[in-house]
Amino acid sequence: MIRWSWFAENLAQILDLTWAHVWLSVPPIIAAVLVSVPLGFVASRRKAVRGTIVGGAGLLYAIPSLALFVMLPLVLGTSVLSPLNVQVALAAYGVALMTRTAADAFGSVPAAASDAAKSMGYPAWRRVLGVELPLAGPVLLAGARVVSASTVSLVSVGSLVGVHGLGYFFTDGFNRSFPTEILAGVIGTAVVALVFDLVLVLLGKLLMPWTRAGAGQSAKKSRKSAQKLEVAS
């Protein structure tokens, strides 16, 4: 039985754990993107090492999260309850998810665009930052959104090793057979994931305004096609 009054009575705790969840989520997402984009770029340019980079990164995701949380203190020299263990593990999972996407994103950039920039005298670094990265941007953004949702979800597992975010409500609610608390964890995690996704979408529109124009043109074409079908029928 859900006790709705519990939410108001424990609002302060909900907000505190939500902030802790956000704090545990943001650094791994940023780190995963910063590491994966260069790796993906190298993998897209060096076919000989693409399999090694993409395959090696993908293997990280095969490691059980709880086992990684327990193993990292031995590797990093941190305490078992250090939030850094969870953040490093989540960053590794983010790299595993994002590296292949980054490689595909840079691999999908038309060679003609890079060749045109080269013929105009652009140095290599400017071609990458000014031409290839913007063209790969929409695919990279899609990958970042997947990493964001996955990271926010996996943060909850940290509660099993004493690093509490909203996952605390899952473990405590389960131990007490109190479904209201479990529901609070579900709703809170979903809201954080949704807010993160909206932030990434808005950031994408801000940094890549040309994608909005492309979306508008696609919508116009779709409407015209629909109108033609209506006339034909």
C-alpha positions in Angstrom: 0.0 0.0 0.0 1.4 3.4 -1.0 1.4 6.0 1.7 1.4 9.3 -0.2 1.8 11.5 2.9 5.3 9.9 3.3 6.6 12.0 0.3 5.8 15.3 2.1 7.0 14.1 5.4 10.4 13.1 4.0 10.8 15.8 1.3 14.1 17.0 2.8 15.6 13.5 2.6 14.4 13.1 -0.9 16.0 16.3 -2.0 19.3 15.5 -0.3 19.5 12.1 -1.9 18.5 13.5 -5.3 21.4 16.0 -5.1 23.7 13.2 -4.1 22.5 11.2 -7.1 23.1 14.1 -9.4 26.6 14.7 -7.9 27.5 11.0 -8.4 26.2 11.0 -12.0 27.6 14.2 -13.6 31.4 13.6 -13.4 31.2 10.1 -14.9 29.1 11.3 -17.8 31.5 14.2 -18.6 34.5 11.9 -18.2 33.1 9.3 -20.4 32.4 11.8 -23.2 35.8 13.4 -22.9 37.6 10.0 -23.1 35.4 8.4 -25.7 35.4 11.1 -28.3 39.2 11.0 -28.9 39.2 7.2 -28.7 36.4 7.1 -31.3 38.2 9.5 -33.5 41.4 7.5 -33.5 39.4 4.3 -34.1 37.7 5.9 -37.1 41.0 6.9 -38.6 43.2 3.9 -37.8 41.4 0.8 -39.1 44.2 -1.4 -37.7 43.4 -0.5 -34.1 39.6 0.1 -34.5 38.8 -3.5 -33.4 41.1 -3.3 -30.4 39.8 0.1 -29.2 36.1 -0.6 -29.8 36.3 -4.2 -28.6 38.4 -3.4 -25.6 36.1 -0.6 -24.5 33.1 -2.8 -25.0 34.6 -5.5 -22.7 34.3 -3.1 -19.8 30.6 -3.3 -19.9 30.7 -7.1 -19.4 32.2 -6.6 -15.9 29.4 -6.8 -13.3 28.9 -3.4 -11.7 28.9 -4.7 -8.1 32.1 -6.6 -8.7 33.7 -3.5 -10.2 32.6 -1.3 -7.2 34.2 -3.8 -4.8 37.4 -4.2 -6.9 38.2 -0.6 -7.5 39.2 0.3 -3.9 42.0 -2.2 -4.3 43.1 -0.6 -7.6 42.7 3.1 -6.6 43.7 2.8 -3.0 40.5 4.4 -1.8 38.2 3.4 1.0 35.3 1.0 0.2 32.8 3.7 0.9 34.4 6.4 -1.3 32.1 7.8 -3.9 35.1 7.9 -6.3 34.8 4.1 -6.7 31.3 4.4 -8.1 32.2 7.4 -10.3 35.2 5.7 -11.8 33.2 2.6 -12.5 30.4 4.5 -14.1 32.8 6.5 -16.2 34.3 3.1 -17.4 30.8 1.9 -18.4 30.1 5.2 -20.1 33.3 4.8 -22.2 32.2 1.3 -23.1 28.9 2.6 -24.4 30.2 5.7 -26.1 33.4 4.7 -27.8 31.7 2.7 -30.6 29.2 5.5 -31.1 32.0 8.0 -31.4 33.9 5.9 -33.9 30.7 5.5 -36.0 30.0 9.2 -35.7 33.4 10.3 -37.1 33.3 7.5 -39.7 30.0 8.8 -41.0 31.5 12.3 -41.8 31.6 12.6 -45.6 35.1 12.5 -47.0 34.2 15.3 -49.4 33.6 17.7 -46.5 37.1 17.0 -45.1 38.7 17.1 -48.5 37.1 20.5 -49.2 38.4 21.9 -45.9 41.8 20.5 -46.8 41.8 22.1 -50.2 40.9 25.5 -48.6 44.1 25.3 -46.5 42.7 24.2 -43.2 45.3 22.6 -40.9 44.5 19.1 -39.6 43.4 20.4 -36.1 41.1 22.9 -37.6 39.5 20.3 -40.0 38.8 18.1 -37.0 37.4 20.8 -34.7 35.7 23.0 -37.4 34.4 20.4 -39.8 34.4 16.8 -38.7 33.4 17.3 -35.1 30.4 19.5 -35.9 29.2 17.0 -38.6 29.6 14.1 -36.1 27.9 16.1 -33.4 24.3 14.8 -33.7 25.5 11.2 -33.5 27.8 12.0 -30.6 24.8 13.7 -28.8 22.7 10.7 -29.3 25.4 8.6 -27.7 25.8 11.0 -24.8 22.1 10.7 -24.1 22.4 6.9 -23.9 25.4 7.3 -21.5 23.5 9.8 -19.4 20.4 7.5 -19.0 22.6 4.5 -18.2 24.7 6.3 -15.7 21.8 7.7 -13.8 20.3 4.3 -13.6 23.5 2.5 -12.5 24.2 5.1 -9.7 21.5 3.3 -7.7 23.6 0.2 -7.5 26.1 2.1 -5.4 23.8 1.9 -2.5 24.6 -1.8 -2.2 28.2 -0.8 -1.3 27.2 2.1 1.0 27.4 5.0 -1.5 23.9 6.4 -1.4 22.0 8.3 -3.9 18.3 7.6 -4.7 19.2 3.9 -4.7 19.0 4.2 -0.9 15.3 4.2 -1.2 15.4 0.9 -3.1 17.6 -1.0 -0.5 15.9 0.5 2.5 12.4 0.1 1.1 13.1 -3.5 0.2 14.6 -4.3 3.7 11.6 -2.7 5.4 9.0 -4.1 2.9 7.9 -0.5 2.3 6.8 0.0 -1.3 6.3 3.7 -0.9 10.0 4.2 -0.4 10.8 2.1 -3.4 8.4 4.1 -5.5 10.2 7.3 -4.3 13.4 5.9 -5.7 11.9 4.9 -9.0 10.2 8.3 -9.5 13.3 10.2 -8.4 15.7 8.3 -10.7 13.3 8.7 -13.6 13.0 12.5 -13.0 16.8 12.9 -12.8 17.3 10.9 -16.0 14.6 13.0 -17.8 16.1 16.3 -16.6 19.6 15.2 -17.7 18.2 14.2 -21.1 16.4 17.5 -21.6 19.6 19.4 -20.7 21.6 17.5 -23.3 18.9 18.1 -25.9 18.9 21.8 -25.2 22.7 21.9 -25.2 22.6 20.2 -28.6 20.3 22.8 -30.0 22.5 25.5 -28.6 25.7 24.1 -29.9 24.3 22.7 -33.2 21.6 25.1 -34.4 21.9 23.7 -37.9 20.3 20.5 -36.8 17.1 22.4 -36.0 17.1 23.8 -39.5 17.5 20.3 -40.9 14.7 19.0 -38.7 12.5 21.8 -40.0 13.2 20.9 -43.6 12.6 17.3 -42.9 9.2 18.1 -41.3 8.2 20.2 -44.3 9.1 17.4 -46.7 7.1 15.0 -44.6 4.1 17.3 -44.6 4.3 17.7 -48.4 4.5 14.0 -48.9 1.5 13.4 -46.7 -0.4 16.1 -48.7 0.5 14.4 -51.9 -0.7 11.0 -50.6 -4.0 12.6 -49.5 -4.5 14.1 -53.0 -3.7 10.9 -54.7 -6.1 9.0 -52.5 
